[in-house]
Amino acid sequence: MDKNYCDCDENNENNEKKVKDFINSLEHQGCIVQEGELRYIDILKYCSEGLVNSALGNNAGAPYALALVPPSPNQESDIEFITEGVPYKLRPDEAIVLIGKTPPKAYYYSFRSFLFFVKNKIGKYYSDNSTVGNDKTGKYHMIFGSLGDTINNYTIKTENTPDRILGYPYDSSTIIITTADQYINHQIRKTLINSGFSSDIMNNDNIPKDLVNMGLEKGKDTFAILMRASIWENKDIGQAYLDNLDKYWHVLRITPKKPIQPEHPWPIPTLKMRETCKTEFNLLPHARYDLNYLRYKILEKYDSEEYEAIDLRTNIWVMESFEAIMMDVNVLGESRDALYLKTNNFQLTSDDDFIITYGVNHTKTGNAVYYNSSFYGAKKLNGVSVIYSPDCEGSANEFFPKDSEVSDNYYVYKMARKGDGNCTAIIPYSTGNPKGSCYGVNNYQEAFIGFRLYLNQETLVGPAPYNVIWDQAILFRKKKSTQHQIIKNEA
């Protein structure tokens, strides 16, 4: 059970002792305790290697980690995705407990359990690419829907932010308890406290039992616990944390030897309200004029006889997870902390083509802690290039008159094959990419732009889709008659 923490100090040794006491106490109570791990998952790598057929709309540049949970004792083999332990099934009387240290400073991090794969419905068609399993395990398809609001760096209880007191929620001890029953949760908390842990650092990651189909048998639902992070203050420190998650976290599966009949399931939660009275339409009453002016200035700078300017259409990308569970739809790990928008599909037809994304500065209006624009391959849903809002403050200034009072209300980003200024995201190729094919997108492959807005600063949940002014994009496509040579990469 010993772990060699990177910063082995007295506090870490004390925590390790508490973990051992916690496990010993559970075993004396008649529980089987198995340890898994929290592992950084580079989904583009797995997709490039053909281990998965989709990158699941990854937030480019934002790392993910999954809890690898061992099977329940005496459980038969079951479906796998990416690696063993993902996903997992759960009895209603079992618990998953994560004990560890939160990520280093970042704009955002979160933890949440998801409904991952569910049994195929009788009489409903599912494409072979969207299903996993076989006759022995049963056939499943992905939902990847969040089971409630997230535990994030603004709401988490840690040693530095006990009982959610404002403070520094980074590099701080915390505990996350996943259960489907309030009594099981109570017993876990009681044992943790008796082992020396403070209740002030314990966070509930509840599974609403009536929304899922729990159990270990063939056809029962599967789950996953996901950690995600965005925009490290120090990239090297952030990557070192990701590379050593096993030294910072215990992932424990707790199973009563004698099954308990749960009598107090967690109810389906009332989710945080996304809507506020302060919409961007109210806050920026001249936005229609400003955005039309901004578009005109973008065309004035970039449009020419050599280019065709094509306005892309923006719409909502994924529905909310509870709706997805009811509608039997894959929402790709949707988090309630974000609003997801996307453009219609398009193709780059030459290396000279590029995209300009523009819109409202959502952090200034208070509707986001950060926002970004990402370039995706449509077939694999692989995010390969991204621009984050903190890196492009003042990016719209050049398009407005000098000393304009409104320019900071907006942004302008560019996505291209070649660099052009600080706010340009480079679009890599798929063919010949040294990292792997899914780290890039070729010309003549279907693509789209995805937009994310993370955390309304008042509600601390993703903004309501109609409270914000949607981001926009223009494709500038080199006219074929002006191209000296067109190199068409194989799709």
N, C-alpha and C positions, 0 to 999 in steps of 0.2 A: 504493500500500500504506500510505501514511501515515495515521495516525489522530490526531485532535486530542483527546487525553485532557482530561477536565475539570480535572484537577490535573496539568498538564504540568510535571513536575519531571524532574530528571536521571535518576531511576530509570526512569521511563516511557520516556524517550528511549532509554535503554540497552536496555530490553526490546524496543522497536521495532526497534532495530538487530539484536538477536538474532533476531527474527522474520524480518527480511529475509535475514539470513545463512542461517537455516534453510531458507527457500524457495529461495534461490539454490543451496544445497548439494543439495537434493532435485532441482532441475532439472538440475544437472550430473550427477546419478546416473541420469538418464533418467526422471524422474517429471514428470507434469503436476500442478501445484498450482493449485487453484481456491479462491477465497475466497467463503464464504457469510456468514451473520450469525446472531447470537443475538438473537431478537426477543421482546419481551413480548407475550403473547397474552391479550387479554380475551375469553374464550370466550363470555361472556354477550352481548357486543356482536355477535360473529359470528352467534350463535344468533338474536338479535333481528333481525338484518338478513336472516335466511333463508339465510345462506351455509353453515350447518350445521344439521342437524335435531335436534341434542342438545347440551347443555352438558356432557355426559360426567361428570355427578356432581361438578362443580367444588367444591373446598373453598372455601366462601364467604369472601371477604376475604383469601384466600391467593393471591398472584400466581403465574403460570406463564410460562415462556419456552420457546420451541422453537428448535432449531437449524435454520435454513433452509439446506439443503445443495444446491448446484448439481448437475445431472445429470452423470453420468460422461461423458467425451469421446465423442462420436459415439453417445451413447445416444439412442434414439428417445423421443419424448414419452411421458409416462406419467401415471398418475392424480395428481390434486392433492386436497388437503384443506386448507381454510382459505386457503392461499396457496401460491405456487410454492415448491418446495423442501421441502414437508411433504406426504406423507412422501418418502423417498428409497430407492432400491435400492442395493445394494453388492456389488461383486465380492469374492470371498474374499481377494484380494491387495491390496485398497484399505484405506486408513485415514482416519479422521476425527480431527483433532487440534484441541482447543480450548485456546487460550492466552489467559489473561486474569487478571482480578482477581475474587476471590470477593465475594459480597454483603456489604453492611454488616451490623452486628450484628443478629441475629434469633434467635428461639428455635430456628429450624430452617431449614436449606436443604439441597438435595441435587441431584445430577446422576445421570442414568442413561439408557442406551439401552433402547428398547422395540421389541418386535415389534409393528408397527402394523397394517397391512392385509395380509391373505393371500388367496390365490386361493380362490374359491368351490369347494366340493367337488362333484363330479359326483353328481347325484341327490339333493342336499340342498336343501331349500327355504330361501331367505333372502328376507325381506320387502324390497320396493323401498326402504324407508326406511333399511335397514341396509347397503345395498350402494353401491359407487362403481365407476366405470369404464364401459367400453363394449366393443363387439366388437373394436375395434382394440387397446385396452389390456388387455382381459380384465376380468372381473368380480371384484371383491374385497369382502371384509367385514372389519370391525374386530375385532382381538383386543386390542390395546393392553396387552400383557402385558410386565412387567418381565423382563429377561434375566439377572437376578441381584440380589445385594444392592447397595444404593446406595452412592454416595460422598456422605457427608453431613458436616455441620460438626463431627461428633464423630470422623470417621474420615479426613478428607481430609488430604493432604499439601500444604502451602503454604509460602511463604517464612517465615511466622510460626510454622508448625508443621511443620518439615522432618522427613520420614520419620515423620510422625504423632506427633512429640513434642508433649506437651500445651502449649497456648499459646492464642493469639488468632487463630482461623482466619477472621477477617473482614477485608475490605479488603486482601487478601493475594494475591500472585502465585501462580498455580497452572497446571498443565497436565493435561488429560484426554485420554487416548489410547484411541480406539475401534478395535479390530481383531478379526479372527476367527482370526488365526494368530500363534503365538508368535514366529516368525522375523520377520514383518513388524513386530511390536511391537519386537523387538530392534533392527531397523534404524532405526526411527523414533527410538527412545531414543538410539541411538548418534549419529545426526545432530543431535538436539537438544543432546546434551552437547557435541559438537564446535562447536556454534553458541553455546556459552556458558551454556546452561541447566543447572541442577543437577538430578541425578536425584532429589534429595530432595523435589522439588515435583511429581513426575510420578505420575499416578494411572492405573491401568488400568481401562478400562470394556470388559470383554471380551464378545464375542459368542460363545456356545457353538455352533460351526458345525453340530454334529449335531442341534441343536434347531431349526434354521431352514433355509430353502431359499434360499441366496444366489445372486445373479446379476442381470444386467440385462435378461434376456429377459422376454417376456410371461409372466405367471403367477408370476414369482418374488416372494418375500416383500419387504415394504417395512418400513422402520425409521424411528424418530424418536428424537432425544435431547431430553430434557426437564429443565429446571431448575425447581424449585419452592422457595418460601420461605414462612415463616409467622411472623407477629408481629414486625414491625420494632421495634427499640428506639426509633428515631426514624422516624415514618412519612414525613416530608418527605424525609429522606435516602434512605430506601428507595425512594420513588417516583422520586426523581431518578436513582437508579441504574438502575431499570427503564426509564426514559425515554431513557437514554443507553447502553444495552447495547452498541451498535455502537462506542462509544468505549472500552469496557473489554475487549472480547473480539475475538479472531480465531477464525474457524471455517474450517478448512482441509480440503479434500478432496484426498487424495494418491493419484494413480493411476499405476502403472508403465506407461510407454509400451509396453513389451514385457511381456505378461502373465506372471506368476509362478505356478507351480503350488505352492500352499501344501502343505507336508508336515507341519506341526506345529500343527494346529488346537487352539484352546483347548478343554479338556474341559468337559463340563457340570459346573458348580461344585457343591461341597457347600455348601449354604446354611447360614447361621447358625441356630443353634437358637433358637427362640422360647421354649421351655419353661424354667422355672426351678423350683427346689425351693420357692420362696417364693410361693405363690399367695395371692390376696386372701382366700380362704377360711381359710387358715392365719393370715394377718396380722390379720384382723378376724373372730375366731371368733364374735362376737355380731352379725354383720352382718344375719342374718335378722331378729333382733328389732329392731335399730336401723332397718332399712329399712322394716319393717312399721310401726314407730312413726312414722317420718318420713312415710310415705304417709298415715297416719291424721291427722297434724297438717296436712299439705297439704290434705286433704279438709276438715278442720275450718275452715281459713282460707278456702278458695275455694268449697267446695260450698255450695249453698243450694237453696231451692225453685225458683229461677230457672234453675239449671244442671243439666245431666246430665253426670256424670263418667264418662268412658270410658277404661279402662286400655288403652293400646296395647301391642302385642306386639313385642318386640325379637328380632331374629335376625341371623345373619351376612349381610352385604350381598354381598360378592364373595369368590370363592375365590382361592387363590394363583395366581400367573401361570403357573407351570410346569404346574399342573393345567389351567388355562384353555387353554394351547396344545394340550395333548393332547385336551381336550374340545371344542375349537373354539368357545370362549365368550368374549364381550367382557367384560373386567374393568376397563375405563374408566381405564386408567393406574394400576392398583393398585401401590402401593409396599410393599416388604417392611418398610419402616420404620413401618408403621401397621397397626392392626387396624380394620376397617370394620364397623360394625353399623348397622342401620336398623330402623325400626318398620314395621308394616303401614300401608297407605294409609288416608287419611281425607280428609274435606273440612271446611273452615270454612264454616259456613252463615250466619254473620252477622259483623258487625264486632266484636261483643262476645265471640266465641269466642276461646279462648286455649289454650296448651299449657304444662304444667309438665314440665320434664325434671329428673330427680333420680338420684342414684346415689353411687357411691364416689368419693372424691377420689383419683384414680389417681396423681397426682404424689406424694402423701404416702406411698402404698404402694410407690412406686418403679417402678410399671408404666407410667409415661408421663412424658415431659418436658413435654408439654402434651396436653390433650384438649379437645374442643369438641362442641357440639350445633349442628346446622344444619337450617334449614327448606328443603325442596325441593319443587318442582313435579314430579309423577311423570311427566308426559308428556314433558317436555323434559329431565328430570334436571338442572334448573337450581337451584343453591344460591343463595338470595336473602338469607338472614339467618343470623347466626351469633353464638354467645357462646363466647369462649375462656376456658379455665380461669384464666389469670393475672389476668383482670379481675374474678373473682368469688370470691376467697378469703374464707372465712367466711360464704358465702351460706346455709349451713344453720343458722347459729347461732340465728336467731330461732325455729326449730322445735323446738329442744331446750331443756331447763331451763337456767336461768342457771348459768354456771360448769360446764356439762357437759364431761366429759372426752372425749366421743366426737364432738361436733358437727363438729370440723374434719376428721373422716374422711369427710365427705359434702358434697354440694353440692345446690343447688336453683336452677334457671334458669327464666325465664319467656319465652315467645314470644307476642306479641300485636300487634294492629294499632296499639295506643297504648302509650306509655311508662308504666312503673310501677316505679320503682326502678332501681338501678344494674345489676341483673342481668336486664334485660329486653331481648330482641332484637325490634326492630320488623319486622313482616312487611309489605313493600311490596306494592302492587297491580301487576298486569300491565297492565291497561287504563289508558291515560293516563300511564304511567310515562315521565317525561322522558328517562330514560336508554335505554329500550327495553323491549319487552314481556317479555323473558326476565329482566329484573331484578326481577320481581315475580311473585306468584301470586294469582289472584283467588279470591273465595269460590266455592264449588261446583266448584272444580277439584281433581282428585286431588292429594294432597300426602303427604309423609312426613317424618319426622325422621331425619337421619343422624348417627351418632356416630363420631368418630375418636379413637383413642388412639395418639399418636406416641412411639415409642422407649421400650421398657423401659430403665430407667437402668442395669441390669446388663449386659444382652445387647447394647444399642444396636441393637436391631431391634424391630419391632412386637411387642407382647405376644402370647402364645399365647391363642387365644380362650377356652379353658377354664381359664386361669390367673387370669382377672379376673372380677369380678362385673359382669354386663352392666348398662348404663345403661337407665333406664326412663322412660316418659313417660305423662302423663295428659292427655287432651283434655277441656276443659271447654266444653261446647256449650250455648249459650243455648236454653232451651226455647221453641218457637215460640209457645206460648200466652202467654208473658210479653213477647214482642217487640212493641213498638208499631209497628214497621215493619221489613220485611225487604227489603233491597236486594240483589237477585240479580244479580251481575255475569255477563256472558256468558262462558262457558268459552272 
